[in-house]
Amino acid sequence: MRTEQLAGTAVPVIGQGTWQMGEDRSRHKEEVAALRLGIELGMTLIDTAEMYAEGGAEHVVAQAISGQRDEVFLVSKVYPHNASRQGIPQACERSLKRLGTDRIDLYLLHWRGQYPLQETVEAFERLREAGKIGRWGVSNFDVDDLLELDSPVCATNQVLYNLEERGIEFDLLPWCQQHRMPVMAYCPVGQGGKMLANATLRQVATRHGVTPAQVSLAWLLRHEGVIAIPKAVRPEHVRLNAQAAALPLEAGDLEALDQAFHAPKRKQRLAMV
């Protein structure tokens, strides 16, 4: 699988998200198996957060990476209300315990909150110096937020980005590319299936003999510096996600998708879920 540089490490351009995992104990084994299958298929980047099922997703990840921690690039996120000088190290320790590891490769501020960014950065840096985290970054930051952050060592910005939500293409994505800051795209195949039912998207998928979700992922990866983190539990979906990294879209495909899902012509408020 093609890789991108993230926090000084070559990671696969398609990783695995875990939002909504850990919410139903009856699905625990299925979710663990899905993540393990994804690792086998080369999707060794796993993204989680203390917010997901209030730590439940981190428990799922812990079991999935047991015995193969060094094969995985692990990303987790801290709640804004924990992003203080005292709160961040405590939240990190809780995540480390749930994840069953002594380090998080990349630790993100989930979104902006009440604490000054400089205070959060100082706490992140102390964790990095202590070896608790490899690097740190942010999530749901717009250009103004990144300008205020003003940190050359911020490793990534994780944002909502898919065919339906293209607002970042107006200024945020170009800014990140200019500053060599990788973008992690969450919800890369949309939510609820509405986007995947689009007639044009389905036509492009049919031409290539693939699924609309695979086209959606390949469309995101047309940009260098973009990493997609779809969530999948069913084994067939995990396999299809992994295969999407090798799907070449043609100029005609991209033009058709541009007609169906318009690129932004003006600044838009940063979309979040």
C-alpha positions, 0 to 999 in steps of 0.5 A: 500500500502507498504510504505518506509521512506522518509524524516522521513515520511512513504510514499507509494512506488508508488506516482504520477508524474506531468511532462507535466501536466499543459501544456494544459489548456483543460486537466486541469480538467482531470489532477486534477481529476487524481491526486485526484483519485490517492490520494483516492487510496493511492498514496498520494505522489505527485511530481512536480517542478517549471520547469514543464510547468513553474509552470503550474503543481504546479497549477494543484497540488494546485487544486488537494490537495485543502481541503486535504493538510494534506493527501498529501506528497508534493515534488517540485524541484527548477531550478539550476539557482535559487539555490543560496542563494538569489534565493532559498527562492524566488523560494520557495515562488513562488512555495508555492504560486502556490501550495496554501500551506505554506510548501513543505514537500520535496524540491529538487535541480532539477540538479546541476548548477552553484552555489556551493552545500554548498550555496544551502544547506545553503539556503535549511537549512534556509527554513527548519528552517523557516518551509517553507520546511520539508526536502531537497534533490537532483535530478539527482546526481551521486555518485561523486556529492553525495560525494561532497555534503557530507550531512547526512541530504540529504533526497533523490536522484531522478533519471531516473530508469526503465528497459531500464535505469539500469545504477544506479544499478552499483554503485549509487543505492548500494551507496544510499542503504548503506547510507539509502538514498531513491531513487525516480525513475522518468519515471519508465515505460519509455517513448514513449511506446517502453519499454512496447512493449518488448516481454519478458515484455509482456509475464511476464505481460500476465502470471500475468494477468496485464499490462507491465507497472504494471510489470515495476513498480513491478520490480522497487519495488523489491528493498527496498528504491525505490519509483516510481513516474509514471505520469498518467492522464487516470483514468484506468492508475491511478488505474493500477498504484496503483494496481502494488504495490501489484504485486509479481514477481517471481524469473523466472520473474526477470530472464527473465527480466534480460535477456531482459534488461541487468544489467550494467557491468560497470560504466555508465554516469547518464541518465537524461531526 
